[in-house]
Amino acid sequence: MNHPKVVILGAGSLFFGRKAIWQMVHSPHLNTGTLALVDTNVQRLHKMTALAKKVVAHNNVPLQIESSTERTDVLEGADYVVLSFAERNAYCRGIDVKTSAKYGIRMCSGDTIGPGGIMRTAREYPHIIAACQDIERLCPEAWVINYINPTAVHGIGLHKHFPKLKSFALCDAQWHLRMQYAELAGVPDDDKLELLPVGPNHFTWLSEATYDGRDIMPAIVQGLREKADAEDVNMQAQGDKESAKGYLNNSIAIELYDHLGALPTVLGHTKEYVRYYQGLNKTNNDRHPALKLFEADCRAELTNQMWQRVDEFVEGKAPIAEFDTENGPDPAADVIESMAGGLGKRFFINTTNNGAVANMPNDAFLEMYCDLSHEHGPVPVAQPTLPTGIRGMCQLVLDTHELTADAIFKQDVELLCRAMLVDPLTNSIGDTRALLNELIKQETELLPAWAMRGLKENARQIGQTKQAQKPEDLACSTKNVNANAIAVPGVKAY
């Protein structure tokens, strides 16, 4: 492909926007094409556009830059459309996490499973649906790449509700996995290293690892076990400084490996997919404390720092050459580069199983190592089977995800409630209904109108429960969350 056109819906993305600019400029397979930036926040769109043009000029490449607040202005002719947006992400996750904690549900990330994952889908998927309707009309041959959490839910929705579109979903969580595990095993990170973790996104499990045909799984486990021992010894000190997503990850990974028979690979998320770290222990025999709660205020501050740095580049307070050294490749941009350039690389991609994992259904939407091309898209390589027990947990996660996507596509609050009841973290029908009701009320301005219309039936059901909560129990404190923080700005017109 000589002149690929890449459209980013959500140019102000905290994680992707800057790196996409970097890779489009520095890749010879991409920098003769077009980068189209879309964001509904006009001010931030102008900043990212100015930044992109400065980087293009500094590197003297022919990359064309387009930008608009309206996606329909730039979608025509697109080869790749990346979905990378959210609105008031940190603020809403703060609400989801703190409100859920009152009902006994603790989330260390709150954006892919549990009430947090369901509510984030309710906020974002309606806009993905609208975007895909335009993509079907204006660039039906483009590859649609979802890069928005919960990526598996949105990926399932794209496959099920827009079967004519060519789509898959991505996550950056596995990106550093090879390097980390190679170091633990004392082997090079090269083509002889084979790691095949598999499962739903953020719930992937490793049971086989080889280097040049030699089993290195014991060495990886032993390396993690040594790290876990150090974490356990310093648990109290670490608890004072470690983030919720990072707290005791090695120790929890080893505990799950010892009890379930495979190694979880994305612990910052996986530990909130299982019910063991919810603080429900009655015997005081658990090895680990309950999960710490996701720090929404820290995420908001990270976003602010990112935009301050963009301002410095755009206003000339920092040399644009520093942008080149501070930024680098990104998994989504790597994927696009490989597809457009015909590089034949393999990547961890979220797509349908199609027989790659023998003991999972063909339509199971899993994160797997895949061959990749522009012509065929992702083609999973053969994967190890999932251990019994973990397989069932994975299927429950996938059922929750599918119910969530269907509920939003069908605009059905009762179905959304069913998704939350099936979710592995909820444990009471009455509490689940009350929690859903409260979250919808608190996030009304960012939810579609049908969500509020569905509250009447949900409220009736709550009234029938015997354990209805007092009104004063339903207050949510978000005093530490900046209500104006927008992790990825401007979702409404994508």
BALO-140588 format. One record per residue: z, y, x of N, C-alpha, C, CB in turn. Coordinates in steps of 0.001 Angstrom, whole numbers, plus 500000, padded with zeros to 6 digits. Atoms other than C-alpha are relative to their C-alpha. Glycine has a CB too. Layout:
// residues N
ZYXZYXZYXZYX
...
***
This chain:
// residues 494
500000498815500850500000500000500000500000501242500891501230500001499036
500164498883499065498798503187501711500833501225499652498563500392500059
499322498754500392500400505989499704500943499736498820498958501100499627
499102500353501110503338504658497648500688501221499408501050499004500469
499260498945500687504944506878495054501328499418499518499174500591498803
498653500431500353508701506497494651500662501093499176500838499674501269
499312499054500884510530508181491758501476499629499959499379499995498559
498558500227500068514308508554491896500550500726498783500712500479501303
499344499408501160515989509122488552501489500101500323499747499154498692
498641499777499529519245510632489759499989500415501454500853498749499810
500181499584498603518315512524492920501305500424500651499004501137500080
498719499582499450521886513749493304500957498857500238500634500983499097
499158501174499812523187510208493739500866500113501239499150498760500085
499065499941498878526269510110495929499583499067501128501405499649499533
500289500990498971525119506979497741498532499924500377500458498662499545
501404500311499751521337506934497476499115501198500324499450499311498826
500942498888499877519713510383497292499688500393501432500535501183499282
500216499556498617520218511459500910499342498915500839501324500413500638
500568501085499203519432508034502359498554499714499606500841498737499846
501384500176500425516281507765500262499099501018500689499883500129498474
500766498974499285515075511051501740499817499583501450500706501380499917
500070500395498588515898509809505242498959498903500207501379499518500495
500888501136499773514017506525504858498562500303499612500491498800499231
501368499617500362511006507974503047499349500810501104499991500797498697
500535499184498905510605510394505936499758499161501252500957501151500322
500060500691498715511204507966508799499223498694499976501375499731500476
500767501238500056509324504897507553498505500282499994500387499190498766
501462499817500011505619504794508478499343499347498799499392499438501270
500553500651501190505121502586505427500198500840498746500637498635499807
499689499187501170506472505270503095499634501468500167501454499887499684
500091498543499815505992508709504666498606500580499842500505500354501343
501309499448500392502319509013503718499868500064498485498853499154500591
500031500031501455503231508721500055500680501202499374500646498745499503
499375498930500778505181510747497503501421499586499612499157500330498730
498630500171500477508888511090496799500217500995498865501051500210501159
499782499141501165509602512425493307501476499949499624499104499561498795
498576499883500276513140513649492642500218500508498582500677500935501016
499697499596501378514505513873489100501506500113499854499415498986498962
498588499833500327517874515266488091500104501086498940500850500359501271
499877499015501063519002517156485020500925501147500366500491499341498748
499208498890499488521433519295487004499080500855500866501252499494500812
501033499187499353519048522092487981500427500450501392499672501218499141
499528499504498713521177523495490783499960498914501065501413500547499868
499964501073499017521661520181492485498613499436500277500919498895499530
501377500417499763518038519180491998499328500928500999499211499971498687
500596499034499068516970522366493778500526499779501412500292501443499547
499433500247498669519348521582496642499378498763500636501526499836499915
500558501220499438518061518042497091498519500168500319500202498834499039
501413499745499730514457519218496866499834500824501269499345500717498813
500056499171498789515064521909499475500352499185501233500949501200499879
499614500857498885516803519356501684498849499080500392501243499175499639
501115500912499713513923516892501383498868500712500712499482499370498714
501100499258499375511344519538502265500346500412501420499652501236499174
499584499650498634513348520624505301499899498793500928501440500547500002
500050501206499174513621517056506569498551499605500265500760498839499320
501428500288499826509883516500506010499396500924501056499244500155498657
500550499032499043509016519689507916500526499742501407500342501435499568
499405500230498684511423518904510750499361498803500703501508499783499865
500578501214499414509849515465511257498475499999499983500508498784499263
501457499815499984506276516697510678499258498767499479499529500323501417
500670501134500636505245513894508301499309500488498723501017498849499681
500774499536501164502783514100505389500615499647498642498622499425500066
499364500369501262505264512934502729499965501168499012501452499550500242
500039498998501061504737514822499471501300499947499193498770499777499075
498764499911500771507814516027497596499701500618498638501071500833500760
500076499472501355507822516457493817501419500028499433499039499139499100
498691499990500645510786517362491633499886500586498603501019500798500837
499991499497501376511560517979487987501297499577499328498769499477499199
498874500410500853514381517928485471499532499052498901500685501234499377
500567500881501032512042515943483195499289498837500670499018500777499070
500610501160499350511161512405484259498534499830499617500769498741499647
501374500179500446507972512464482210499015500843500805499888500343498534
500880499173499163506606515137484566499512499256501234500721501268500424
500308500613498694506557512767487555499803498486499938501105500309500977
500076501462500043506526509143486323498575499467500153500583499501498703
501361500518499956502755508804486043499582499717501441499025500991499345
500456500386498671501346506968489036501078499412500887499413501169500675
498899500525499181504736505694490217499780498527500315501351500192499283
499998501403499589504837502443492167501390499399499920499459499862501413
498610500425500042508626502267492260500815501084499302500548499719501433
499085499081500667511215503841489967501421499480500228499672500130498459
498626500389499706514819503738491152500939500698499026500374500342501465
498987499451500903517590504204488585501287500151500785500210499090498742
498825499758499152520495505834490401500762501216499490499583500205501484
499346498843500592522422508116488067501270499612499255499048500712499064
498820500114500847525687508585486222500474501415499723501131499127500673
499464498677500293527547511467484662501522499950499964499446500531498664
498534499895499929531152512416485466500621498630500285500571500583498676
499629501375499687531570509018487048501477499878500369499138499474501134
498611500105499547534885509590488823500967500321498862500251500944501191
499128499589501099536418511355485840500156498884498967499450501263499330
499947501044501020535501508608483367500658498735500523498603499683499499
499340501179499451536582505810485690501516500221500076499433499667501396
498573499696500032539919507571485983500590499746498633500245501436500405
499546500266501369540253507467482195500060498497499731499070500685498979
500065501438500263539162503828482011501143499249500676498662499439500471
499008500737499218541538502667484731501419500291499508499875500355501488
498635499646500387544636504583483643500314499582498567500216501498500158
499763500417501382544219503881479949500148498486499910498857500474499091
499923501467500030543594500164480536501320499503500561498844499388500786
498734500426499384546703499936482714501138500018498989500349500903501192
498959499954501026548821500898479701500007498740499131499812501230499122
500126501225500781547552497748478015500114498761500884498672499988499252
499778501122499104548364495562481015498789499541500763500521498880499245
501221500366499271544874495552482555499865500929501194498731500081499078
500057499220498770544702496685486174498637499813500668501143499590500964
501322500043499377541357497571487806500019500810501288498911500537499034
500029499319498709540885498450491475498698500742500221500218499010501118
501268499272499916537335499711490901499594500532498632498893499095500567
500187499559501373536786499813487164498593500381499620500862501129499747
501367499596500365532999500000487087499061498824499759499424500872501080
500927501107500232531643496463486642500533498911499084499629499393501296
499410501007500889534060494117484836501204500654499330500416498682500789
498872499421500712536928494675482432499556501162499125501068500460500981
500344498855500851537079497647480061499226501078500746501255500602499412
500715498983499236535873499933482857498522499708500117500592500126501369
501411500363499903532639498014483353499284500119498670499860498596500526
500606499924501330531989497810479623499779501451499598500882499288498960
500151498595500377532599501519479085498971500708500870501339500719500096
501029499356499178530469502518482059498608499611499499500167499608501494
501284500402500570527607500480480593499704500785498729499990498495499707
500194499244501232528137502218477259499576501438500283501275499989499171
500389498632499638527774505574479032498606500067500599500996500582500978
501238499907499232524762504727481201498807499267499381500236499470501366
501141500805500443522668502022479533499140500674498931500492498689499475
500887499313500945521473504172476600498950500860500693500815500861499065
500947499156499286519834506479479142498998499168500804500746500956500924
500944500926499373518316503538480999498969499544498972500743498779500606
500917500399501070516818502384477700498949501082499764500776499717498697
500941498904500245515277505810477105499030500151501162500754501318499770
500874499881498831513930505944480672498966498888500016500821499972501293
500936501123499964512374502491480396498931500111498921500751498692499845
501024499764501020510609503449477187498907500924500533500632500603498730
500990499118499378508911506256479130499244499290501111500675501251500550
500659500742498925508181503965482077498942499063499417501037499199500827
500982500879500655506467501479479740498743500771499614500613499343498751
501131499197500470504249504298478514499221500644501145500490501076499054
500641499174498973503541506229481737499679499261501303500879501163500310
500267500735498749503725503743484632500430498547499830500748500656501213
499551501350500359503957500214483199499916498989501134499198499500498851
500126500928498876503005498570486517501018500279501100498600500070500574
499015499666498973505824500218488490501110498954500029500591501403499750
498785500804499871508709498167489822501199500876499663500135499398501438
498798499269500401511921499320488141501186499357500709500194499989498434
498902500515499191514902498956490473501296500656499534499754500262501520
498715499446500441518338499376488941500985500040501152500579499177498838
499024499809498926520904500782491384501263500647499431499403500874501145
498865499410500703523546501780488811500965498895499599499532500802498754
499005500963500465526773499863488271500303500193498518501286500125500818
499995501380499522527390497577486568498578499456500111500833499115499066
501412500291499769524116496517488142499552498718499327499726499914501473
500391501243500660524170492988486723499804500205498503501047498918500245
500147499755501444524682494232483145498685500708499716501184500839499460
501244499271500205521855496717483431498793499128500343499986501280500843
501099500895499635519683494127485177499717498985498915500310499287501296
500167500926501117520295491620482381499307500707498834501370499429499552
500608499248501091519434494300479841498526500270500231500725501301499805
501410499735499696516201495216481603499149498752499792499849500503501440
500767501240500151515053491587481741499879499593498538500650498872500798
499988500483501375516013490867478151499332500967499030501418499744499561
500466499016500980515124494102476377498675500648500372501036501066499825
501288499449499555512120495180478464499259498946500827500208501312500836
500580501119499254510441491888479400498634500294500606499886498818499106
501314499672499448507069493521480066500106500783501311499194500801498985
499831499241498768508488495695482844500347499057501155501097501076499831
499639500734498784508772494394486401501289500624500528498840500049501087
498727499385499645512419494873487268500899499024500744500706500512498753
498888500738499406515355493708489355501104500998500290499564499235501302
498840499133499776518763495061490315500523499804501413501114499712498967
499511500012498621520390495915493642501454500452500072499127500896500883
498662499558499652523827496408495154500078500027501519501105499067499376
499889499909498541524790497439498685501178499189500547500146501456500418
498769500656499572527928495246498796499762498891501027500712499432498802
500276501105499081526264492357500661499336500473501301499113498970499316
500845499483498923524497494640503147500582499696501381499813501503499840
499371500198498695527029494292505969500576498593500169501097501024500201
499397501323499982527961490714505181499593499199501234499619499244498747
500480500795498866525790489113507872500681500434501299498471500128500136
499413499488498764527105491339510635501480499626500092499829501527500084
498568500295500000530753490814509633500264498522500242500628500430498681
499757501438499875530522487039509308499493499464501330499338499248498852
500471500407498675528460486654512484501059500307501053498672500709500350
498943499629499057531201488496514358501192499048499895500458501446499748
498882500928500181533889486268512856499698498630500611500324499847498512
500384501325499502531948483144513836499612500015501470498853499454499186
500366499901498601531077484458517296498554499627500280500894499139500808
501425500299499821527311484121516819499194501284499812499524498895498996
500830498816500200524445486627516947499560500149498541498776499937500907
500563499733501324523192488268513760498485500023500147500540501356499398
501449500097499833519621487016514032499442499005498978499634499565501457
500671500840500990517140484791512200500576498596499901498547499911500322
499410501338500035519114481642513026501251499946499111500352499550501417
498814499926500859522043482819510885499589499892498540500780501316500245
500323500181501417521896481581507294501276500036499175499244498670499770
498889499835500927524393482815504720499428500049498592500831501288500322
500547500052501352523833482017501062501099500142498950499239498693499789
499053499780501099526542483545498863499239500150498686500877501257500265
500691499942501285525677483311495178501015500186498882499160498723499765
499187499755501181527066484384491809499539501282499349501500500072500355
500302498681500565526921487391489490500386501099500989500743500202498655
499694498883499106526961490730491284501498500298500017499220501249499577
498587499727499754530411491514492750500886498774499771500464501132499112
499242501232500204531451487910491987499277498852500702500181499697498479
500766500970499230529534486055494703500925499172500897498929500710500844
499159500975499302530888483002496529499194499287501076500593498977499008
500645500649498856530040481491499921500646498641500239500100500887501275
499492501344499717530376477736500414499287499362501180499857499115498775
500747500527498868527804477171503171499565501139500912498779499195499521
500459499033499006527047479070506378499651499237501266501082501098500282
500428500708498797525078477856509376499395500969501000498993498899499652
500744499291498947523771479122512691499213498963500777500961500818500952
500902500945499340520759477266514078500325498569499562500102500131501542
499698501303500566521696474398511769501427499537500177499112499009500585
498609500382499744525332474311512937500911500635498963500433500416501425
499072499510501018528099474672510336500975500993500638500772498819499335
499073498986499484529974477920511035500996500454498933499221501206500528
499060499642501060531909478027507769501454499913500472499792499094498792
498605500055499528535147476836509441500374501180500890500237498711500756
499711498877499107534881479586512059500163501296499211498887500154501045
499884498809500838534349482263509400501352500004499284498839500062498974
498729500098500726537327481028507388501172500223500949500129498624499306
498907499829499053539534480843510480500142501461500416499778499121501229
499944498581499655538602484399511461500631500831498904498617500519500294
499396499289501128539473485650507979501467499651499843499256499684498712
498607500414500124542678483633507999500888500773500982500131498486500239
499237499227499017543812485416511170500169501444499538499307499961501373
499890498648500547543027488780509583500976500033498826498620500515499558
499104500069501152544884487699506446501455499935500435499660498794499135
498617500099499507547999486760508413500509501366500437500091498999501175
499598498659499568548054490235509951500233500918498807498939500604500924
499807499194501210547657491829506499501332499679499335498852499767499011
498766500403500671550530489813505069501230500525500732500070498481499889
498864499520499212552856490777507916500203501496499790499789499696501496
499929498540500105552020494456507473499735500480498576499001500646500955
500347499683501395551726494429503665500544501351499552500525498918499077
499401498765500476554121497287503031499365501213500655501490499993500257
500606498870499292552687499562505709498568500218499547500042499772501514
501382499877500434549153498806504628499925500571498591499298498646500060
500027499525501375550003499479501005500100501502499890501104499377499225
499839498552500040550856503065501836498702500733500329501087500426500964
501184499286499525547462503849503345498679499409499524500007500031501485
501239500679500336544901501329502112499547500356498591500170498493500134
500547499710501320542587502106499201500172498791499084498513500396500103
499851501086500973542786500056496022498962498908500239499876500542498566
501061500993499811539462498364496764500177499226501304498631500681499983
499851500660498716540515497488500331501312499277500198499839500981501066
498625500473499803544149496487499828500082498476499987500915500575498922
499739501431499859544919492932501084498762499141499740501106499589499056
501220500742500325541287491842500803499872498684500756498800500851500288
500135501242499235541334489281503615500991498951499518500203500266501495
498975500927500466544563487743502394499644499409498636501350500704499927
500397500489501318543303487479498809498785499079500124499689501182499053
501178500849499802539968486047500021500404498599500432499061500618501041
499552501305499523541757483251501868500755499246498909500886500162501237
499286500669501092544040482539498907499027499403498989500946500982499297
500980500509500958541064482198496574499199498849500592499057501117499555
500717501096499346539219480050499106500836498721499974499644500376501455
499134501177499953542189477715499465500166499349498622501365500384500558
499731500543501332542634477323495711498739499653499213500813500981499215
501202500195500819539056477461494370498856499335500739499534501313499471
500979500788499264536973475950497185498769500727500475499580498902499181
501100499206499451534595478777498079500553501375500352498799500111498985
499512498727499475534913482128499803499381501164499241499694500120501499
500553498810500663534548485296497696499568501020501047501039500628499029
500586499158498947532370487779499589500086501498499734498570499629500188
499943498565500323532922491117497806501376500286499401498841500420498998
498631499996500512536702491238497518500400501307499343500951499700501106
499642498728500604536909494949496709499726500020498511499256501118500669
500284500142501429535446493967493337500505498666499453498499500131499745
499698501324500530536013490214492991501450499853499557499684498958501033
498583500182500340539797490518492922500363500591498646500869500622501065
499724499530501359539573492419489626499204499213498956499677501490499885
500687500896500926537257489785488092500875498818499600498707499499500620
499107501122500291539980487146488249501319500532499442500250499142501277
498802499541500722543207487305486265501281499859500804500143499236498714
498802500347499235545586486376489082500753501204500550499625499105501130
499385498846499329546342489890490339500271501131499010499095500505501140
499729499050501069547245491574487057501494500283499835499432499482498699
498564499738500076551020491555487682500695499266498881500237501453499841
499428500751501124551722488918485023500892498851500452498892499459499124
499205501098499455553633486552487313501436500010499447500025500083501533
498653500108500574556882485326485671500982499282500926499936499272498671
499122500793499129558239483162488519500296500677501328499382498655500259
499849499282498727558042485698491358499555499165501199501449500423500188
500510500847498926556157483100493392498610500414500478499966498567499542
501323499572499562552869484968493733500056500597501397499415501011499020
500074499518498617551779485812497255499685501492500055498941499216500780
500486498625499953550260489178496337500520500827498825498479500016500012
499599499113501106551343492187494270498832500250499064500536501341500541
501056499626500936549410493460491290499036500982500658500599500613498718
501022499110499462546219495378491963500454501452499968498701499843499223
499880498546500050546440499009492921498867500540499122499952500628501444
501001499417500883544498501300490587499020500861500780500669500823498908
501070499209499389541186502894491552500378501477500048498685499816499226
499624498604499779541715506383492981498829500922499648500441500222501470
501112499174500464539362508525490894499977501353500691500079500192498497
499966498694499364540553511734492505499413499938501410501433500529500044
500580500145498656539592510410495970498481499913499925500567498751500704
501457500083500158536095509529494726499417501378499686499630498996498883
500470498654500302535717513024493283499968500868501250500884500644498939
499957499219498767536744514541496611498881499579500943501360499844500690
501118500482499179534211512363498439498687500622499541499905498462499941
501204499378500548531509513692496128499922501469500399499973499865498470
499981498580499627532574517277496785499643500194501469501378500606499714
500300499903498573532428516710500541498517499771500265500836498993500792
501417500260499845528920515266500229499177501238499669499579498836499121
500770498817500395527682518346498398500253501183500925500335500390498570
499752498946499012529359520683500860499094499832501216501473499993500436
500870500250498849527396519017503641498540500288499660500151498551500479
501366499665500429524140519278501678499796501509500020499715499441498583
500088498536499980524843522994501223499825500521501418501249500619499367
500112499536498614525263523390504974498591499803500539501003499266500890
501372500235499552521859521838505633499025500947499313499596498549499736
500943499176500769520084523749502869500113501470500385500246499835498493
499775498589499675521634527102503819499825500308501482501382500408499569
500225499777498578520918526638507513501264500129500834499191501214500175
498751499928499250524569526477508524500158498800500941501188500074499038
500018501170499122523952523067510098498534499679500307500736498763499337
501386500323499646520770522091512004499527498749499288499860499820501507
500527501131500760518548519747510055499906498746500860498628500341499426
500020501167499104518400517491513124501251499149499813499882500448501471
498773500761500220522000516504512337499898499120498762501188500943499868
500225500860501163520844515161508979499408498670500445499068500690498975
500643501227499525518672512662510826500972499066500691498873500336500941
499058500848499269521552511426512961501159499543499120500538500742501212
498874500358500874524163511369510167499617498980498938500548501241499330
500450500893501055522059509374507709499158498870500578499204500773498946
500751501150499532520155506132507925499512499161498843500841499162500930
500597500853501032518697503194506018500969499694498870499515498706500612
499255500388501191519852502047502595499341498744499442500033501159498930
500611501232500502519341498631500947498838500230499036501042499172499319
501082499771500956517234500032498088498759500538500696500449500971498907
501144499463499265515048502024500451499396498942500914500416501227500818
500509501122499197514775498993502759499117499081499164501167499199500604
500757500868500896513594496921499818498642500606499685500779499749498706
501263499340500328510955499468498846499079500019501222500254501440499492
500807499995498778509774499778502446499359498632500235500864500397501212
500529501337499770509395496000502754498927499635498979501123498979499958
500994500296501029507539495712499446498717500780500235500556500315498614
501185499160499813505205498628500125499257499653501282500394501469500018
500621500302498710504586497622503736499627498553500189500902500398501088
500310501415499866504201493908503078500716499361501174498518499811500146
499279500438498805506906493185505661500572498590499880501112500961500297
499569501379500179507973489861504158501457499731500310499180499132500836
498586500187499704511708490406504627500715499370498806500655501341500373
499149500535501057514439488655502655501170500941499743500510498594500371
498916499103500387517116490555500743500884499319498962499442501334499448
499135500377501112520107489982498489499587500823498787501512500220500349
500525499319501190518724490808495049500572499338498753498439499966499973
499531500494501287519997490446491483498794499742499109500981501006499332
501139500384500824517467488535489423500310498678499307498706499888500854
499747501250500724517092485453487216499938498806500940498989499823498860
499812501155499138518025482104488735498722499205500244501034499106499410
501265500746499904514787480206487985500116498760500878498907500901500546
499857501268499311516161476979489423500561500077501402498712499347500054
499501499881498627517473478357492710501391499385500155500034501467500422
498671500626500016521048477278491831499930498881498960501162501056499662
500320501129500867520691473794490392500956499834498835499984498747500797
499035500226501088523881473813488299500295501265499197501294499452500567
499922498827500870523312477200486638498717500103499180500229501298500831
501207499882500833520888478010483779498907500799500702500342500659498659
501132499298499380517431479246484743500048501498499763498691499451499473
499982498574500308518037482587483038501279500686500481499842500205498510
498780499374499476521407483186484756499615501114500971500914498946500705
500352498835499188521252486638486349500968500056501183500052501332499153
499142500209498841522581486100489866499552500849501181500011498529500390
500326499335498738522754487885493195499750498915501037501149500977500459
500422501086499122520864485698495659499115500542501116499254498912499202
500936499698498925518930485748498899498600499696499482500324499177501303
501325500133500595515285486264497916498901500380500987499897500863498750
501238499489499418511826486436499404499516501124499090498907498862500155
500345498804500774510218489676498294498617500506500384501046501106500215
501306499376499778506744491151497892499691500911498835498882498935500175
500388499112501087505126493887495858499274499212498910499109501145500526
500780500771500971502870491330494193500883499151499097499005499113500718
499205500966500762505520488822493125501428500455499714500043498704500735
498617499589500164508799490725493342500937499027500693500352500113498523
499041500897499358511945488763494222499794498546499583501419500432499670
500079501435500249511657484981494538501185499346500693498640499398500504
498798500553499367515058483328495112499688498764500838501037499651498940
500070501228499207515326480773497896501044499035499462500225500284501528
499058501005500491517182477532497203501417500333500438499607498602500497
498613499624499763520927478156496942500913498783499860500432501111499027
499015501061500251524013475911497173500451500022498536501225500160500940
499429500017501344525432474780493857501369500661500022500101498555499459
498685499381500126528516476598492603501047498933499704499996501079498891
498952500989500271531771474616492695500427500038498534501215500245500908
499484500067501357533012473417489320501282500835499904500265498526499584
498891499054500133535513475962488072499480501397500273501169499646500966
500640498714499703533876478870489839498747500161499154499652500111501507
501201499940500844530687477993487970500357500477498595499311498619499933
499590499582501339532535478348484653500435501448499957501116499125499503
499588498603499938534076481654485715498780500912500074500921500237501208
501231499215499903530615482927486642499296500088498653499059499392501043
500660499991501299529225481905483265500719500914499017499923498588499439
499245499098500869532028483764481481499669501454500325501515499751500145
500377498643499601531215486900483488498613500332499461500031500150501541
501371499743500469527511486567482624499954500145498488499060498873500443
499962499856501458528285486070478928500556501364499600500847498880499371
499449498667500259530443489205478968498943501069500242501234500262500886
501049499026499663527628491119480652498904500033498939499387499671501367
501088500051500982524983489914478177500441500577498659499512498555499815
499486499431501241527141490739475175500071501526500081501383499423499685
499894498549499818527725494234476591498635500659499876500624500331501366
501348499425500061524028494928477125499432499914498588499065499284500986
500518500155501365523126493550473684500668500964499034500198498568499515
499271499103500903525836495598471957499452501412500072501490500003500334
500482498627499836524516498827473390498558500120499546500131500449501459
501393499974500461520869497972472767499934499991498475499220498799500570
499981500102501462521737497103469143500862501082499352500505498629499584
499145498912500494524124500099468817501099499454499086499156501052499245
499063500765500817526900497815467592501379500000500661499492498549499793
498654499927499430530560498663468280500741498682499831500794501133499350
499340501289500189531736495343466808499573499004501080499686499439498604
500475500879498938529569493491469326500559500442501354498462499983500035
499383499494498777530910495744472071501449499529500098499932501541500045
498630500510500036534417494750470999500020498516500348500633500236498613
500067501422499663533384491099471200499832499813501511498835499319499242
500181500073498545532194491666474767501332500213500713498966501048500474
498720499715499366535598493126475643501007498875499758500557501323499485
499117501132500274537389490197473978499649498781500849499937499635498525
500448501113499158535306487696475970500302500275501472498493499751499807
499756499602498612535888489635479203501235499290500565500175501528500095
498887500784499444538192487683481583501319500747500149499608499483501322
498768499258499766540769490498481816500786500330498732499680501261500714
499271499649501221541675491084478161500753498777499471499028500549498919
499162501126500424544379488986476503500638500173498630501073499778501003
499436499789501332545144490368473028498932500631499120501281500897500058
501006499433500906542859491006470062500408501405499566499805499093498762
499548498689500460544977493872468741499966501046501100501397499899499445
500013499053498883545421495501472139498576500366500401500746499416501203
501388499741499592541722495142472930499342500978499043499191498689500057
500583499067500972540703496855469700500585501405500164500237499494498563
499369498688499829543222499650470240499507500679501267501528499863500038
500487499450498741542087500118473843498574500507499859500077498953501104
501383499568500194538410500264472887499955501273499170499174498892499325
499953498812500850539196502773470149500396501230500807500981499792498841
499499498868499221541118504975472547498978500470501032501306499624500696
500977499625498977538470504874475268498800500712499385499535498763500771
501126499332500664535686505778472849500375501428499617499560499211498747
499578498659500385537684508732471555500080500929501213501353499944499293
499839499154498819538420510014475062498672500332500673500914499324500994
501275499810499307534808509687476241498863500330499034499650498753500797
500983499764501061533057510741473036498807500815500468500655500699498840
501096499099499622530998513515474644498968499337500898500553501217500693
500931500681499109529392511051477072499455498704499405500675499706501315
500446501220500665528761508254474570498995500328498904501196499234499415
500944499773501102525943507857472028500742500127498673498969498855499923
499352499701501286526686508926468457500447498734499274499052500793499106
499635501219500728526765505343467159501369499464500414498946498929500222
498685500476499564529879504649469219501102500597499138500238500349501475
499004499368500855531887507153467188499900499485498567499836501518500027
500165500510501367530408505882463928500639498616499852498503499935499627
499428501337500054531648502397464810501511499972500025499488499200501125
498547499967499908535237503543465160500685499690498671500446501349500496
499367500192501304535910503358461415500341498535499766499086500509498884
499740501427500178535534499568461266501016499509501015498704499195500119
499050500416498977537398499142464528501414500444499632499599500572501370
498686499503500416540251501302463202500555499155498857499911501479499575
499550500853501106540391499166460033500546498684500539498845499733499006
499549501256499406540680496040462155501335500189500720498941499457500975
498734499721499317543435497644464239501134500065498996499916501315500795
498975499878501022545330498438461053500476498669499451499494500834498889
499626501316500506545361494745460172500847499208500994498759499214499651
499222500732499008547079493701463390501491500242499781499589500414501427
498563499917500212550823493042463326500708500780501083500582498630499911
499359499362498867551505494671466667499385501364500281499901499113501229
500609498683499815549972498118466085500906500877500848499722500673498640
499206499175499106551083500571468754500313501355499380499277500186501320
499630498673500459552839503830468147499049501039500577501449500321500386
500918498980499491550724506989468502500388500510501379499936501157499040
499601499444498703552838508175471426499672499059501152501489500308500002
500353500948498943551911505004473327498537500128500413500283498575499541
501435499942499743548239505955473238499590501201500834499254500020498704
500340498845499167548454509050475441499543499532501364501199500957500136
500520500362498675546485508897478699500133501169500944498530499551499916
499872498949498995547377510900481780498879499909501004501347499916500708
501039499925498965544454511954483949500221501251500827498571500000499374
499681498733499350546247514804485659499480500091501421501477500210500001
500463499960498618545027513780489107498485499937500117500611498869500773
501448500117499972541371513588488112499369501338499656499521498909499029
500714498755500237539111516618488353499013499799498857499271500477501284
500841500201501184537551516858484903498583500487500211500600500703498809
501340499479499756534561518708486343499269499231501089500073501457500373
500637500752498926533844516166489084498859499170499436501023499099500723
501166500767500420530407514626488721499518499219501212498865500928499421
500366500787498824529818511750491104498494499945500179500561498589499891
501453499967499943526125511616490251499547500822498810499370498551499989
500134499045501107525047514588488149498864499707499043499817501359500543
501079499800500947523036514965485027499315498764499472499013500827500607
500636501223500477522341511770483112499117500238498782501050498971499670
500460499992501383521232513055479732498487500081499832500621501135499291
501445499892500182517551513759480346499200499088500905499573501400500226
500758500886499126516618510942482699499027499159499207500934499104500795
***
